[in-house]
Amino acid sequence: MVILFAGCPYSSSVPVDEGTVKVADGLAGQWISTADTGLANPTYFVITKDDKFHVTAKKKEFSSTDSTYAETIYHLTFSDVDGETFMNAMEDQGTTYSLFKFKYDEKSGEITTSEVTDYIKEVFSTSKELKAFIAKNKSNSYFYTNTSDTYIRK
């Protein structure tokens, strides 16, 4: 879920919507990128469900300087755009949303995220405008960065 917080996806002053996809109970817990599973001190996320539409994600990053984990908090909602889920992620005390295509597979226990490219130059003043733009462009390969991440339970 969390390239989500690693790269530079498109950011918007408005979310895709206020959260129209209910959060699955199974999303709560600790998640690690499959690329980091072999690391001694991997970056990971602690996900808690706030209510049926809102989640808090705490990104835990190891600092070799002081041998502790630093924490960054994100507030997440999930939006349905013509049958596909997009995640709206805002850093605690932030003012913009980072956007990701999001898939949670309960059977396999995996989360897959794809960054919406930051090459988008359009600026949207309403969620309705943003959602229509995503619906129109979400099937185009250039709408996403080359970064796609898979996460499993830690």
N, C-alpha and C positions, 0 to 999 in steps of 0.2 A: 504494500500500500504505500510504499513509502519512498519510492523515488520521489514520491510526493514531496519529500522534503529535502531531496538531495540536489536536484538540478535547478534549472531555471524555466519552469513552464510558464505559459501565458498567465498573466495576472489581470484581474478585472476588479473594478470598484463595486460591481454588483455580482451576486451569485447567479448560477444558471436558474435556480429558483430557491425557495426557502427550505427545500428538502421535501421531496415527494416520494422517496423510496424509504420504506421502513427498514431500520437497522436490524439485521439478523442477530439473535442472541449469541450465536457462535462467533461473532466478530470480536467479542470481548476477549482479552488475553494478551499474551506477549507474542510478538511477531518479529521474524528476522528474515532478511533477504537471503535467498538461496545462494547468492554469490558470497555471502559473509559467513556461512555456516562453519567453515574451517578456521576462522580467526579466533585467537585467544580472547580478545576483548571486542566483540563485534558491536556495531551500532544496532539497536533494536528499538521496537516501539511497544509501548504499553497502551492498549486500547480499552477504554471504559465507555459504556453506553450511558448517556445522560438521560435520554428518554427515547421514545420510539423513532425519532427522526434525527437525533443529535448524538455525536460521539466526541470524546476528547481523546486525542492521541498525544502521548508523551514520548518524544524522541530522546533516546538515551545514547549519548556519544561519549566514548572513552577518551579521556585526556591523558596522554602519556606524561605530560608535565607534572601533574599532581596525582596521577593514578586513581582518578575518580571519574564517575560518569556525570557529565553535564546534561541538563534537561531542557528541552525546548517543547513548549506546549502548543498544540494546534487544535482548532475547533473545526469539525467536519460535518458536512451534510451531504446527502446523496440525491441526485436529480435524475429522473427518467427523461431521456430525450429519444422519443420514437423507439422505445424498447431497449435502449442501451443506457447503462448507468454511468453518470459522470460525478466525480467527487469534487466538492468545493472545499478547499482547505485554507483556513485563515490562521496565521500565527497569533498567539495570545497577544492582545493589545495592538494587533495589526489593523490595517485599513483596506487591504486588498485580498482577493481570493486567488489562489493558484488553482488551476483546473487540470483534472486528470480523467481519462477514461478509466473505469474501475470495474473489476469483475471479482466477485467472491464466490468460489466454488465450495459449497458446504461439504460435498461428498469427498473431494480430494483434499480439503482443508488448505486450499491455496488462495492467495490474493494476487491478482495481476493488475498492475497499473501501467498506463501509458501517458506520458506528458503531452498535453496540448501544446503545440509549438509556440514559442515566444515571437515568431516571425509575423504573427497576426498584427496588423497595424490598426485595424478598426477599434474604435472605442465605443462602448455601449453604455447608455445612460439608464437602461431598464433591463431587468432580467428577461422580459419577453423578447426584446431585440436580440440579446445574447443567445437565448435558447433557439430562436429561429435561425441564427447564423450557424450554430453548432449543428442543428438538424440538417441544414443545407450542405454542410462541409464534412461531417463526421465520417463519411465513407471514403474520403480522399486520403491517400497515404501521406501526403505532405501536410496534413492537418496535425500530425503528431511528430514528435522528435523521434530519433532512432532509438531512444531509450525506453525499454519496457522492462519492468522488474516483477519478479515473482517472490512472494513472501510465504513462509510457512511458520507454524507455531515454534516458538523457541523451546 
